[in-house]
Amino acid sequence: MRRGTTLSLGLAGLMLHSGGCVTPKGQPAPPPVEALTDAWAPRPVALRIFPATRFVLDDGVATLETRIELFDAMGDSLKASGLARFELFDGPTSGNSALGPAGLLFGWDVPLTTLEDQRTYYDPVTRTYAFPLKLDSLDAIRNQVFLRATLNLAEGQRLHDEQPVKTAW
C-alpha cells in the first residue's frame, strides 16, 4: 500500500470515529441541529391524483384503484401522515372544486397515521400511495365520474386534487 493511501485511510477512520465532522483547532464548532431555526424541512405542499387511477372489475367486485402522490416545495415526492378522504361524484366536470353532496356517489376515509398504514398503502416503486377503494355497486357509475382526493395532514394543512375518471365499460 502506498504512503498517501495509508494517510487517506487514517483520516477517513478519524472522521468516522469522530462522527464525520472535524472542527479545526481554534474555530467554533457548528451549532447543533436543534439551533438551526431557519433549516428547511421537507413537508408535503401538493397532492396529485396519479394518472394510473382506474376502475377494475375482478370476479364481480368493483374497485377504484386510486393512487396519490405528495410533493414537497422542490417538487419531489415524499411521504406524510394524515387522513385521506376520497369522494366520487357523478358526471363530467371541468375542475369544479365546488362539487356538492348532491352528486356524491361514494366516499372513503383512509387513515395514514401509523407505521402499519404507511406499509399498507405506500408503494416505493412508484413513490405513490395506492388505495383499493371498493364500490358497493356499479349501478350508479356512468361513462365518466369525477374523483376528489383530500389529505388532512397531521400538522393541520389540507391538500387536495380533483380529476375525471373514465369507466372501462
C-alpha positions in Angstrom: 0.0 0.0 0.0 1.3 3.4 -0.9 2.0 6.0 1.8 -0.7 8.5 0.5 -3.3 5.8 0.6 -2.5 5.0 4.2 -2.8 8.6 5.2 -6.2 8.9 3.4 -7.5 5.8 5.2 -6.2 7.1 8.5 -8.1 10.4 8.1 -11.3 8.7 6.9 -11.1 6.5 10.1 -10.6 9.6 12.3 -13.7 11.3 10.7 -15.8 8.1 11.2 -14.7 7.8 14.8 -15.5 11.5 15.5 -19.0 11.3 13.9 -17.9 12.6 10.5 -17.4 16.2 11.5 -14.0 17.5 12.4 -13.7 21.1 13.6 -10.3 22.6 13.0 -8.5 23.8 16.1 -9.3 27.4 17.0 -12.6 27.5 15.1 -16.0 27.4 16.8 -18.0 24.1 16.5 -21.1 24.3 14.2 -24.4 24.8 16.0 -26.4 21.8 17.0 -29.2 20.9 14.6 -31.8 22.0 17.1 -30.5 25.5 17.0 -31.0 25.8 13.2 -34.4 27.6 13.3 -34.3 28.5 9.7 -33.5 25.0 8.5 -35.7 23.8 5.6 -37.7 20.6 6.5 -39.3 18.7 3.7 -43.1 18.8 4.0 -45.9 18.0 1.6 -47.3 21.1 -0.1 -49.2 19.5 -3.0 -51.1 16.4 -3.8 -51.8 14.8 -7.2 -54.1 12.0 -8.2 -51.8 9.8 -10.2 -52.9 9.3 -13.8 -53.0 5.5 -13.4 -56.1 5.7 -11.2 -58.7 3.4 -12.8 -61.7 1.2 -12.2 -61.1 -2.6 -12.0 -63.7 -5.3 -12.1 -62.4 -8.6 -10.6 -64.7 -11.5 -10.1 -67.7 -9.2 -9.9 -66.1 -6.9 -7.3 -65.6 -3.3 -8.5 -62.7 -1.4 -7.2 -61.4 2.1 -7.9 -57.6 1.7 -7.8 -56.6 5.1 -6.7 -53.0 6.4 -6.4 -52.0 9.7 -5.0 -48.6 11.4 -4.9 -47.4 14.0 -2.5 -44.8 16.7 -3.3 -42.5 19.0 -1.3 -41.6 22.6 -2.2 -38.9 21.3 -4.5 -41.4 19.2 -6.5 -40.0 15.9 -5.1 -42.3 13.1 -3.9 -42.4 12.2 -0.2 -44.5 10.5 2.5 -46.7 12.1 5.1 -49.2 11.2 7.9 -52.8 12.2 8.0 -56.3 11.2 7.0 -57.1 10.6 3.3 -60.6 11.3 2.1 -61.8 10.2 -1.4 -65.1 11.3 -2.9 -66.5 10.0 -6.2 -69.0 12.3 -8.0 -71.4 11.6 -10.9 -70.8 13.2 -14.3 -68.1 15.0 -16.1 -66.8 18.3 -14.7 -64.1 20.7 -15.6 -62.2 21.1 -12.3 -65.2 22.5 -10.4 -64.0 22.4 -6.8 -67.5 23.4 -5.6 -68.9 19.9 -6.2 -71.7 19.4 -3.8 -73.0 16.4 -1.9 -76.0 16.0 -4.4 -73.8 14.3 -7.0 -71.8 12.3 -4.4 -71.8 8.6 -5.3 -69.2 7.1 -2.9 -66.9 8.4 -0.1 -64.0 6.7 1.7 -61.9 7.7 4.7 -58.5 6.1 4.9 -56.1 6.7 7.8 -52.4 7.2 7.1 -51.4 7.8 10.7 -49.5 4.7 11.8 -46.4 2.9 10.5 -48.6 0.0 9.6 -50.8 2.3 7.5 -47.7 3.5 5.7 -46.6 0.0 5.0 -50.0 -1.0 3.7 -50.6 1.9 1.3 -47.2 3.3 0.2 -45.7 1.8 -3.0 -41.9 2.6 -3.0 -41.6 1.7 -6.7 -44.0 4.4 -8.0 -43.5 6.6 -4.9 -47.3 6.9 -4.6 -49.9 5.8 -2.1 -52.1 3.1 -3.6 -55.7 2.7 -2.3 -58.0 -0.1 -3.5 -61.4 1.6 -2.9 -64.2 -0.9 -3.0 -67.5 0.0 -4.7 -70.8 -1.4 -3.3 -72.4 -1.3 -6.8 -71.7 -0.3 -10.3 -75.3 0.8 -10.9 -74.6 4.4 -10.2 -71.4 4.6 -12.2 -71.9 6.3 -15.6 -69.5 6.8 -18.5 -67.4 9.4 -16.6 -67.2 10.2 -12.9 -65.1 12.7 -11.0 -62.7 11.9 -8.1 -61.7 14.3 -5.4 -58.8 13.3 -3.1 -58.1 15.3 0.1 -55.3 14.7 2.6 -55.7 16.3 6.0 -52.2 16.3 7.3 -51.2 15.6 10.9 -49.8 19.2 11.1 -53.3 20.6 10.2 -52.8 21.5 6.5 -55.2 20.2 3.8 -54.1 19.1 0.3 -56.4 18.2 -2.5 -56.8 17.3 -6.1 -59.6 16.5 -8.5 -59.7 14.5 -11.7 -62.2 12.9 -14.0 -62.0 9.1 -14.1 -63.4 7.3 -17.1 -65.0 3.9 -16.8 -63.8 0.9 -18.9 -67.3 -0.4 -19.6 
